[in-house]
Amino acid sequence: MLDFSLPEFGKSRFRIIASNQSKSRNLIFSLFDKYSLLEYISSMKVKTSITLSEELIKAIDQRLDHKTRSEFIERVLWSFIAQIARNEQDRRDLEIINEQADQLNEEAIDVLDYQVNL
């Protein structure tokens, strides 16, 4: 028998009764697979305080979709951070293309020379 709890289920505790310890471990790992160990680790939160305008709070509240403000704000911030990362990658890609522009243009002209006139 093995007792454990998962914070996402509040104060609920789970009791697993198995004929041996390895079966208990396998069941626990399947529960963590279901709820994703990574998601469990990333769900650890740090309480913080921010000041927002009343207009922004109203706009957030209109778009909550049964979630809390904190969840909404966190989702929006992760999206914004992902967009910043994409923009940075696009900028780096453009720099590489620009650095290689002359060589790429020469290759394109060479390839065009092989085309048959129709």
C-alpha positions, 0 to 999 in steps of 0.5 A, spaced: 500 500 500 502 506 498 499 513 500 500 520 496 497 526 494 497 530 488 497 538 489 492 539 483 487 535 486 487 539 493 487 536 499 485 529 496 490 523 497 490 517 493 491 510 496 494 505 491 494 498 494 498 493 489 501 486 490 508 489 490 511 496 490 513 496 483 506 495 481 504 501 485 510 505 482 507 503 475 501 506 477 503 512 480 508 514 473 501 512 469 498 518 473 503 522 472 504 521 465 496 523 465 497 529 468 504 530 465 510 531 470 513 537 466 506 540 467 506 538 474 513 542 475 511 548 471 505 549 474 509 551 481 507 558 481 510 564 485 505 569 487 506 576 485 502 583 485 501 587 479 497 594 478 493 594 471 488 599 469 481 598 470 480 598 463 484 592 462 481 589 467 474 589 464 477 587 457 480 581 461 474 579 465 470 579 458 475 574 455 476 569 461 472 563 458 471 560 465 478 561 467 481 566 473 485 572 471 491 569 473 491 563 468 488 568 463 494 573 464 499 567 464 497 564 458 497 571 454 504 572 457 507 566 455 504 567 448 507 574 448 514 571 450 513 565 444 512 571 439 518 575 441 522 568 441 519 567 434 521 575 432 528 574 434 529 567 430 526 571 424 531 576 425 537 572 426 534 568 419 534 574 416 541 576 418 544 569 415 540 570 409 542 577 408 550 575 409 549 570 404 545 574 399 550 575 394 552 567 394 544 565 393 543 570 388 549 567 384 546 560 385 539 562 383 542 565 376 546 559 375 540 555 376 536 559 371 541 558 366 539 551 366 532 552 364 529 551 357 526 557 354 519 555 352 
